[in-house]
Amino acid sequence: MAEVNAMNDLELVLDRMSSEYPALVMETFLSIGMNEISDDSTALADGFCWMVSKHSIFVWSIETEGSSHKGTVQLPLPPSGLPYSAKSVVVYKRGRGRPPGVLVVSGEGVARHFPSLTSSVHDETVIELASEVTLSVQFLESSAKEASFILTTTSGSVFLLNVCTTAAHGEIQWARVGSRESRGIGRRLSNIIFGSQATPHDSSRVINSLIYRGDSEGEDCTCKKVAKDPVEPVVLTISPSTISSFDLLNKSASKTINIRSELERRVSSYFERASRGRPVAGLNMWFLDAAKFRDGILLLLAGSHDNIANVTFFLAMTHLNQTQAEVEWLSATPIGTKYAKNFEANNESSFVGHVFLCVPGQTANSPTCERTDGVIIVYPNFVQSVFLPDRLERRSEILLNKVTPIPTGTRLVGHACDERFCYVMTFDGAISCVRLLPKGFDDDLSNDNTFIEELSNLRDGSSQDDESLSLFVKAFILFATKNILEACDVMKPLLSKSDSDLTALVYTFLKHVIDQPVGSQPEKGLNKKRIVCNRTVLFLNHIGIYDRVHTRVTAVIAYSSIIIWYQIISINVSLGADFTATFPLDTMAQRALWYNSLMTERVAVAIALWQWECIREDRAEIMEQIIKRLEHISNVPYGCESTIYSTLSIIHFLPTACIETMRGLMRRAVDKEAKQRLVQLCADLLLTFMNAVETHRSLARFHLSECSEPIDGHEVIVALYDLGECEVAVDLAEKFKLSLGYASVDDFKVLVKVCLELDDEERRARLDAYKRRYVAEEFDMYLCRYLKQKKLNQMLLEEKGERVDRYLLSCEGIRWRRELQNNQFEQVSRSLLSLANRETSDVYRQRSFFAFSKLAAACSENVPEDVVQEANRKLLLLKHQSFIPESLIKTVYPDDPKRPLTIGEMIELNMLDADVVEGHRRALYLIASLLKDGDSSELRSFLTNVWTSVVKHCDWKQVNQISEIADTPFGGVLKKLVEDENPPDTLVLVLPPCEAVLESCRRTLSVNEFAPKWIRGAVERASSAVESALHNKKNEELKRSNATLSIPESFSVFRDRPLPSMDTLEAIPA
């Protein structure tokens, strides 16, 4: 529905229609109860909605105009022992100006046709279903005299129904088209009497039926010059294992394509990739729904396996003309953990028959999902929309995935899909379109018929003079009424225009909008103008021309015009005047660039003035005098009281009109009190004007400050700088900041850029001068932000002062460097620790951060033990990650092999090593090192998983005696642990937890009844050996700690001679 790079600006909404359920239908709903009603009791088609209950069907029109029938009709249903659903009923149009007809078929096959909705007269017949059950009835086609329908049973049989639409009694004729195989009561009795083994094909239940109108097999769809006969539609039945195609012309089953095995293979591959290469056991897969998409069939699936509790939903693409079972594309459709927990694999009733695939015709026939509402999946309590890739290749992923909940306090009672939209009906009486709309459609123009009519008049009035304006207005009306695709089609001829022509077109349109008369209710009129201004921005952005219309002023303003404007600003600034009204733009395109940015500001000022005027009568009187003067200044001879609110293009003259009005009235005032009151009123009005501008610009500044993209300086000042007039740009920037303190601080950009081009000494002096000069405007903070944005970290660290120190506290990447400059080693250690924990892309960089954090902590006066412990723990993990072969990491993480791994990822990665013994040994030693800091349930779970994996890697059928366990991976890992010459103290804690492992491997060990006994025995002996090794290790350490060093006595011949005795008072020669 939008360009790929703007998809994040779309939001999925349930756009509630103005039509709601009739009172009779709501009474029926309330009598049934919200918890008892089914989710397929209502449906919608051709402008009519219907609801089935136990014995009746209710039909009503949802079209506001042009409907040939009004009100609600209640018709009787054929008696049935089976429940009805909305799929058992078809309401079809019989021609213009004629009431629709209704066809309903009970579960047992009793068909009842009402030729006219306005009469209960009907024809009835019994279709021989051979004890099968009706699944759905679908409209096929109609002519002047008859209509055709397709009936499908849950067993896979297809029937063609024809009814007469002209007679008072619409006779029903039927014929069997075909079936997959005979499945009635006779077949079941035959199986009982003679014996016959049912195949999986027989046991599959049909879940959906489609009427497929596509290209016939073998035709060259790309050849458009050769005239071909219309392709006869075929009927497709979808079951959990097959797709069957029925030829309506020959009334036989044409072919059956078995795709289940291929889908299971693709789903299994997905689960293996999601589990990092581990094999998937116990795969389950369900077909949920199917729909026509592009030139093939789109399937909705659900899948799970033994290691996950919830199901995963998939979309898959296949084609009808393929004789081989092949899936061209498959992708998961994530719904988030919030919703996934509602669909448990062991509870099929939570999703089978309750999750539906809806593809509107425009989406199905479009080569791209852009500018559509996407492929819709309706769940019991939420709705999902996804964009499929333009080319459905094997590895292509979905482009967009949006989810919106069903409102709380209600529930889904039905859904429908037509050429344009998908609809959902809820218990509270709401009928909603599922739409992907640009964010910002909160202010609704679609229901404002008066304003839409005014825009239509503008389009009609300009059609002869300016065809482009007429097309633009038409496209905007379609966009405002949420007909997004049609709006994009209407705009296509205008997209080839130049940027200046498009800008002039937008300017002309907005000028017409803000100069529209507001009538007797200025407040409502001004609010409409505000909505249109905001909606225009959405429209331009969605069409993809917003950047073209908002091109920099430098693209259209000549250098001479900039210099002239600079001179005018200089004069006006010195006089304290407002210069926004004197911008010297010569062409309409140039005016548009400046004018468009002030459009919403003008509307905001007008709203503020209207609210100010309405409070007191004396304000209204002075405003009336000012408006008269305004008409004289601007030469706008409207002569109506609301001129200022209808013609906003002249509102910038209001301050001048106010001053001139005050001067004229002051000359006629007779007393001092009247003059004071007049001055107060005029001053109050000017303050209101100024405050409205200030408020609007403050909101704009706040919006810009929240933007993630860097903000450019003022366009004209930057243009002067880019043109080489640095002195003029700096002078203008300084005057601009001095006179307009409310302007955004990004106009300091030119000053900073000029300073950075100077040498170190001059740059330092100039920046310090600006800091002192623009204290109130916080130049120092702007400088810090600019340097950080440009990654000039060294210059940023050269800035001094407490404010800079506080700013640097928010700079995670360089905060520690300022703390190091200030000899704050403890803060350095904590900052580096935080940086290390945030580093997720480079394991070597993370290891350096942890090491320097530990070093900084050691340099602190009071060593922070928590930092040291955390750093030691993380360094230990990184050490274990370094033991994992790099080739193994690249196999599992080819796109990011250097990223730090979590404990679980390292353990899982080790278990995937082709060298089973060595890989699992590394995993166990990792757990042993972590157990030094304390035991936990998570580590115990990891330990059980590792030993379970070791046991499952063994071929226990080949183990005939306990001694042969030594040759298995299980024995190899135990041998590695026992033979360790320097075992860690916690090694005994990572020996196999026998009972937990044996319970997890019960199925694996069932092939060898002695295996559990042998495993227990091996673990007991290994435990004794490890404990003995640890005991010996402790004894050796104890001996070394208690050992005393002794010097052996040497032979007397070689002993040192004793030193001669010396008086302590004798001097020792130097």
DOLUMNU-695377 format. One record per residue (C-alpha): y, z, x. Coordinates in steps of 0.001 Angstrom, whole numbers, plus 500000, padded with zeros to 6 digits. Layout:
# DOLUMNU-695377
YZX;...
END
This chain:
# DOLUMNU-695377
500000500000500000;502199500027503014;502154498941506605;499554500733508710;502151502559510795;503782503879507606;500616505032505833;501353508663506509;504388508317504248;502085507720501279;500808510488499049;498057510381496440;499299511505493033;498026511654489470;500867509822487739;500754511151484189;501302508557481491;503576509199478537;500672508657476133;498525511694475350;495537512496473164;496125512497469389;495968515809467562;492603514930466023;491094514338469448;492554517541470853;491086519492467928;487668517986468694;488012518913472362;488950522486471516;486030522787469096;483586521679471801;485103523812474581;486128522885478114;482880524125479685;480657522196477277;482274518761477260;480853516140479637;482799514296482327;482067510878480777;483084511486477170;486267509361477289;487090505901478574;489897503349478481;490242499554478387;492712496906477192;495297499452476109;492883501503473969;491299504851474725;488208506264473047;486313509531472956;482767510131471730;481539513337470152;478228514177468512;478567511985465415;481884510140465711;483971507999467982;487778508295468100;489841505260469113;493616505147469647;496174502924471338;497960504059474492;500385501137474606;503957502065473652;504934498530472652;503195495423471378;500100497165470000;498690495709466810;497315499063465763;498885502504465637;497303505881464977;493813507260465533;490663505861463961;487466507875463548;484277505815463223;480696507033462632;478101506689465369;474474505644464752;472213508668464397;470581509511467711;468566512242469325;470101511446472710;473640512317473801;476307509615473798;478622508795476644;481748506668476839;479680503963478606;477754503450475348;480896502106473653;483026499001474140;486429498481472501;487443494824472922;490387492664471913;489788489858469427;493021487953469861;496747488384469614;497916490235466525;494372491177465444;492964494704465598;490252495223468221;486540495369467564;484085498114468526;480478497899469663;478358500993470195;474672501317471151;472711504546470892;470296505730473536;467347504486471487;468842500989471101;470521501098467674;473539498766467955;476454499089465523;479335496597465507;482703497158463829;484471493746463668;487786495473462989;489009498856464092;490882499240460816;487699499158458699;484493501159458712;482547498068457619;479932497348460234;476735495505461042;473740497244462551;470562496161464262;467822497708466372;467244496385469873;463658496673471054;464069498643474268;460336499412474589;461008503171474830;463683502679477483;467055504432477292;470468502807477129;472572503236480272;475718501259479463;477260498463477418;479803496149479058;482058493416477752;481150489998479165;483364487360477549;484726486232474204;485667483030472416;487408482270469142;484302483072467093;482064485403469081;481966487958471843;479233488649474404;478124491954475915;475621493166478503;473355496135477782;471556497847480653;468863500519480463;468161503299482907;464841501597483722;466524498414484875;466195496087481881;469120493849480929;469919492487477453;472499489934476289;474235490776472998;476318488331470939;478403489323467903;480414487283465464;484083488301465468;485329486286462495;483079487350459609;483571490574457703;480139491624458889;479795490935462609;476138489958462937;474484491113466160;472095488883468098;470285490019471205;467941488674473854;466217490196476840;467575488759480082;464946490355482258;463694493535483812;462479494626487192;458983495397485801;457514496500482515;458234500193482131;457829501195478496;455352503532476824;452750500766476938;452937500593480713;452633504344480981;449558504383478699;448059501565480750;448534503604483892;446825506585482270;443858504591480946;443252502149483778;444980503898486627;447876502491488623;449789504008491456;453543503922490879;455633502559493713;458960503982494849;460520500900493284;459094501869489891;460284505447490145;463905504550490959;466374505118488124;469229502696487591;472556504448488132;475011501642487479;475321498112486229;477867495504487295;478842492090486045;479412490186489250;481611487111489132;481557485704492647;480707482603494611;477213481286494145;474808481430497031;475262478765499617;478674477553498485;481393477016501010;484067479369499792;486605478117502282;486701474603500857;489451474530498262;489800470753497784;486392470152496222;486328470905492529;483424473140491567;482024474193488231;482704477784487201;480133480131488676;477881481733486094;478230485536486227;475205487566487225;474281491133486345;473518493588489108;471629496809488567;471881499468491246;469153502027491760;468678504580494548;466579502064496512;467377498525495382;469939496093494052;468531493687491471;470267490487490398;469739488949486933;470570485329486131;472134485164482659;471600481416482417;467851481421483093;467301484906481641;465220486187484500;465480488434487491;466638486255490374;465981488499493355;465799492069494535;467254493244497835;465864496433499283;468593498070501358;467498501686501347;465679501618504704;468651499975506426;471074502469504887;468899505392505930;468879504089509489;472677503780509549;473204507192507942;470749508758510383;472654507180513294;475869508675511974;474362512148511779;472950511828515296;476360510899516664;477913513793514761;475358516195516277;475958514867519805;472733512917520138;470301515459518738;467555513929516560;467948514302512808;465067515645510739;464582515730506994;467089512992506086;467989512769502390;470089509998500852;471309509322497345;472948506297495726;475844507515493595;477743504430492428;478649500849493258;481481498398492592;482518494838493371;484724494668496474;486070491482498037;483077489142498187;480374491782498205;479151495080496809;480609498425497870;478173501320497627;478906505026497366;476256507207498999;475583510842499757;473492512032502660;472274515214504340;469583516517506677;467851519784507466;470561521133509774;473465520938507299;473884522643503953;476430520278502347;476231516563501711;478388513925503393;479718511011501366;479616507420502657;480854503974501697;478701500977502614;479194497227502246;476554494612501547;476500491093500085;474647489531497213;473788486253498959;471757487923501703;468003487581501610;467585490162504372;468281493852503842;471425494303505917;474353496693505731;477461495043507137;479554498201507325;479174501917506727;481597504788507150;481783508422506150;484587509467503812;485522513034504854;486810515258502079;487537518437504073;485711521750504149;487725523017501171;485932520578498859;482715519895500799;481357523369500053;481157522396496357;478414519843497058;475247521515498316;472335519340499381;469825521530497548;471781521170494281;471739517473493400;473286518079489995;476590518966491688;477166515354492758;474513512965491388;475979511464488235;479282513294488734;480901511337491590;482180507871490692;483459504852492613;486451503016491120;487906499833492617;490774498245490605;490647494466490375;493744493960492523;492197496047495282;488777494391494969;490216490874495220;492743491591497970;491853490826501615;493609494045502648;494032497489501124;497677497661502154;500118497845499239;497289498753496862;496147502139495594;493026501897497735;489377502459496907;489240505428494538;486442508009494446;486555510393491493;484948513815492041;484542516606489465;487642518520490655;489596516110492868;490277512432493530;490117510567496852;491662507277497959;490657505438501123;491842502254502809;489011500146504156;489602497973507243;490554494342506751;487509493319508760;484451495343507856;482756495421511224;480188497927512361;482495500260514275;485648499892512169;486818503113510538;488729503779507345;492484503435507817;493699505975505275;492151508978503586;494081510928500955;492864513613498542;494584515192495538;493123517899493270;492632517791489529;495231520250488109;493978523804487739;493235525024484241;491652521763483112;488713519517483977;487754515866484138;486489514359480861;486501510682481749;487652507924484027;488275504203483786;489294501264485927;491019497985485106;492670495145486979;495588497273488210;494808500983488222;492207503695488130;492672506273485375;491447509826484959;491426511711481671;491462515505481609;490768518167479012;494445519131478637;495261515786477044;496604514013480113;495878510374480934;496905509763484549;496988506784486876;495675507428490369;498505506138492561;499399505984496234;503188506257496224;505744506702499006;506817510299499433;510005510913497487;509088509678494008;509848513083492500;512981511803490712;511511509485488114;513454506395487050;510553504689485286;511096506556481996;514887506125481997;515026503058479783;518830503012479606;519297502899483346;516540500314483798;518270498206481162;521554498478483071;519844497277486242;518257494440484258;521688493425483008;522911493388486608;519983491118487500;520611488783484568;524348488688485190;523909487697488824;521101485195488386;523387482179488240;525845483235490936;523489484854493416;519785484224493126;519027486512496086;520725489476494424;518787488777491245;515495488837493161;516466492022494987;517382493814491743;514157492622490113;512107493912493055;513919497245492991;513301497643489230;509588496997489773;509547499498492645;511430502122490607;508919501719487761;506060502133490291;504880498524490171;504689498495493945;502540495402494506;504668493236492212;507844494461493935;506467493402497326;505582489955495974;509083489447494538;510674490454497866;508676487963499954;511212485092499682;514003487426500856;512212488631503983;512937485354505778;516694486007505606;518587487152508672;519324490833509249;522996490371508458;522211488571505168;519788491328504155;522371493984505032;525019492205502969;522550491964500074;521826495701500178;525550496438500392;526295494296497325;523521495952495352;524562499508496222;528215498737495512;527262497510492052;525183500665491530;527793503240492511;530493501360490617;528516501357487365;530379503084484485;529073506581483817;530070506589480138;530744509747478221;528344511853480351;529503511612483969;527008514251485141;523987512196484042;525504508997485347;526202510499488758;522682511909488947;521283508439488285;523416507034491081;522122509718493427;518538508880492516;519102505171493063;520659505770496485;517663507867497542;515187505448495989;516839502519497788;516023504118501130;512383504493500044;512342500901498838;513760499467502063;511404501567504185;508356500629502123;509148496909502166;509582497142505931;513234496126506247;514861499532506641;515214499140510410;516562495631509959;519254496791507526;520144499849509652;520558497906512868;522903499408515431;526567498642514878;526639497077518321;524572494183516998;527370492981514721;530618494509515944;532533492647518614;533854494444521665;537450493848520550;536743495488517188;535379498577518975;538486498896521151;540754498480518112;538818501177516234;538995503456519260;542770503133519293;543011503827515551;540787506878515885;542880508179518739;546011507990516603;544378509477513514;542744512271515483;546086513297516928;547506513371513404;544529515221511987;543773512381509558;540438511193508228;539494508016510048;536354507114508094;538335505000505639;540002502889508337;536975501481510137;537983497894511095;534922495933509944;535655492345509100;532467490979507582;530462492237504642;527469492851506894;529598495039509155;530953496973506187;527428497479504922;526291499242508082;529053501792507793;529214501839504015;525494502325503478;525512505486505594;528255506976503382;526729505934500055;524945509152499213;527903511110500615;530212509469498076;527852510360495246;527613513957496480;531422514242496593;531718512829493080;529199515345491725;531078518217493382;534408517006491934;532945516717488439;531564520245488612;534964521491489860;536850519704487092;534683520924484225;535280524624484844;538949524896483787;541323522899481640;544168522894484207;541828521299486724;541034518523484277;544754517958483750;545566517655487450;542510515400487952;543814513112485211;547160512785487038;545404512136490360;543197509440488801;546259507621487499;547718507638490974;544371506588492410;544289503528490155;547711502555491445;546714502978495116;543403501149494853;544524498470492366;541652499295490002;543016498790486472;540234500523484562;542469502950482719;539572505193481670;539253508910482259;536123508618484404;537400505971486808;536754508174489835;533141508746488794;532435505170487751;534016503472490780;532858505474493742;533804502724496166;537436503980495966;536725507706496195;537890507852499818;541449507280498521;541316510505496512;542891512792499194;545841510371499550;546204510171495766;546095513960495551;548901514385498141;551116511763496502;550506513289493060;551432516742494344;554638515432495919;555674513718492688;554951516749490546;556682519103492990;559915517175492545;559708517714488778;558594521358488844;561299523790487673;560094527190488901;558441528595491959;555341529843490090;554579526358488776;554897524911492270;552551527546493686;549990526893490965;550235523153491620;549737523622495367;546755525915494747;545098523400492434;545575520508494853;544440522597497826;541402523739495866;540544520139495010;540875519020498639;538723521945499789;536099520950497230;536210517401498562;535947518569502161;533179521119501460;531091518480499680;531345516236502729;530574519146505055;527552520219503001;526150516716502872;526599516181506597;525123519609507353;522010518630505415;521887515386507354;522203517289510631;519430519647509590;517219516687508725;517907515077512087;517235518337513894;513815518491512250;512928514954513340;510378514643516113;512065511533517522;515033511842519909;518442511513518271;520844508935519628;524559509527520093;527249508151517834;526698504382517606;530241503333518515;530543505772521431;527164504696522803;528208501058522331;531306501640524447;529193503273527146;526669500425527094;529483497923527427;530594499570530672;533705501314529274;532593504735530473;536084506228530637;536905505092527104;533553506393525839;534035509791527521;537617510070526246;536538509174522720;533593511583522820;535854514442523964;538439513783521234;535719513343518657;534260516757519500;537624518501519612;538802517215516256;535506517164514337;533604520313515134;531280519631512258;529988516387513793;526467516467515201;526140517561518817;524298514399519786;527709512868520549;527538514855523830;524981512292524920;527556510036526590;529156512974528441;525814514074529825;524739510560530799;527976510041532723;527571513380534526;524028512571535608;525279509505537456;527568511632539681;526614513292542970;525315516868542940;528586518670543615;530738516640541214;528045516755538544;527856520533538779;531626520893538472;531880518505535504;529018520130533596;530409523633534147;533785522438532855;532189521028529698;530286524280529189;533544526244529212;535366523661527097;532724523292524385;531472526846524064;531666526836520267;529771523536520077;527049524948522402;527230522218524997;524986524221527310;522176524183524765;522563520457524191;522400519907527947;519173521912528141;517606519971525295;518657516657526829;517254517506530253;513996518688528727;513726515552526606;514236513335529652;511760515497531666;514433516368534243;512829519764534786;514252520398538246;517822519918536959;517027522127533990;515820524925536282;519078524676538222;521016525780535123;521881529484535156;522734532097532585;521112534306529972;521344531631527269;519474529195529485;516872531861530258;516358532418526537;516080528676525975;513504528309528723;511374530946527017;510625528290524388;509635525699527008;505930526301527518;505530523851530379;508255525172532702;508882528720531478;506694530173534227;508795528468536915;511961530234535720;510042533525535591;508843532871539131;512453532293540206;513263535713538706;510230537389540431;508744538302537036;505134538013538148;503505539640535147;505360537262532798;504344534389535096;500693535376534795;500862535515530999;502750532217530736;500227530476532969;497381532005530980;498918530618527792;499339527200529411;495722527234530533;494468528058527040;496594525231525621;495303522696528145;492626520638526400;492578517368528328;491956518130532024;489441520727533183;490789520686536751;494337521317535584;493112524162533372;491206525717536274;494362525640538415;496360527378535679;493760530161535358;493570530608539144;497375530819539541;497554533166536560;495119535514538273;497069535244541537;500375536015539811;498786539032538100;497663540335541507;501252540084542750;502578542265539917;503518545879540486;501377546897537529;498405544525537494;497722543371533891;493987543934533615;493676541968530375;495040538861532099;492676539285535046;489663539761532779;490538536756530632;491144534574533700;487849535672535285;485963534921532088;487467531445531727;486969530634535399;483329531578534982;482994529108532108;484675526376534140;482292527107537014;479322526593534699;480865523374533400;481017522103536971;477220522528537203;476673519996534398;476051516472535779;479097514260535342;476918511401534093;475675513589531232;479214514528530191;480297510870530248;477355509953528050;478372512343525283;482148512252525800;482848508735527143;486499508775526075;487371512216527422;484916513360530123;487390515693531835;488260517873528881;487324521576528980;484237522371526955;483597525338524694;480606527635525127;478745525935522302;479479522465523662;478248523365527135;475047524859525794;474434521865523549;475223519458526378;472757521202528699;470056520949526051;470616517153525909;469871516705529619;466977514350530366;465755516963532850;464713519368530098;463804522285532376;466959522188534492;469249521634531525;467886524560529521;467873526744532658;471627526104533052;472189527015529412;470291530301529793;472164531280532960;475456530592531156;474405532959528366;473264535531530944;476651535499532671;478445535908529341;476254538870528396;477798540822531273;480886541270529101;478880542535526144;476351541378523594;477242539536520384;475531537864517444;476960534487518508;475358534705521929;472077535811520377;472210532761518086;472833530504521087;469880532111522894;467542531491519962;468684527865519707;468049527233523410;464505528604523371;463794526846520054;464841523587521669;462571524260524670;459576524926522412;460233521771520353;460300519660523521;456677520617524225;453653518635523037;451523521524521812;448678519238520783;447931518674524485;447870522407525360;444256523605525203;444497526890527107;447176529325528183;447198528142531778;448326524681530652;451591526136529324;452841526087532919;452961522274532709;455143522268529579;458956522506529537;458587526013528097;456491527083531075;458813525317533495;461858527217532234;460019530560532380;458872529769535925;462479529049536979;463584532435535646;460743534375537254;461069532714540662;464798533323541035;465280535109544370;468605536629543312;468409537114539538;471501538284537638;471315541737536115;471318540322532567;468513537802533162;466016539935531264;468271539668528197;467882535873528015;464099535858527877;462747534336524642;463229536402521449;459661535670520403;459750536393516685;462954534445515984;461803531464518052;458336531394516511;459834531514513037;462140528577513807;459284526572515361;456640527302512745;456242523617511817;456211522482515466;453552525050516437;451395524416513363;449429521801515336;448065524514517669;446944527768516113;446781529557519494;450259528542520640;452114531589519175;449680533987520846;449988532195524193;453792532158523970;453902535904523326;451605536555526261;453619534343528610;456874536016527577;455424539494528132;454265538630531652;457563536895532453;459460539941531211;457444542213533463;457987539919536454;461754539698535875;462089543446535412;460110544008538596;462346541563540493;465460543274539174;464022546672540137;463306545468543678;466786543991543881;468335547333542930;466186549165545491;467275546770548215;470907547244547276;470419551014547278;468829550921550727;471680548864552085;474248551270550648;472468554335552144;471768552847555583;473403554549558656;474282552699561807;472944554299565081;473627553340568710;470445553379570831;470545555540573965;470775553399577119;469037554010580429;470778556581582647;471292554138585486;473462551976583294;475443554708581609;479231554868581990;480435557398584561;482363560292583004;486112560203583340;487526562741585813;489156565773584296;492921565588584176;495561568149583690;497392567505580497;500709567959582233;500019565235584786;501762561996584214;499647558942583537;500745556021585668;501896552985583692;
END
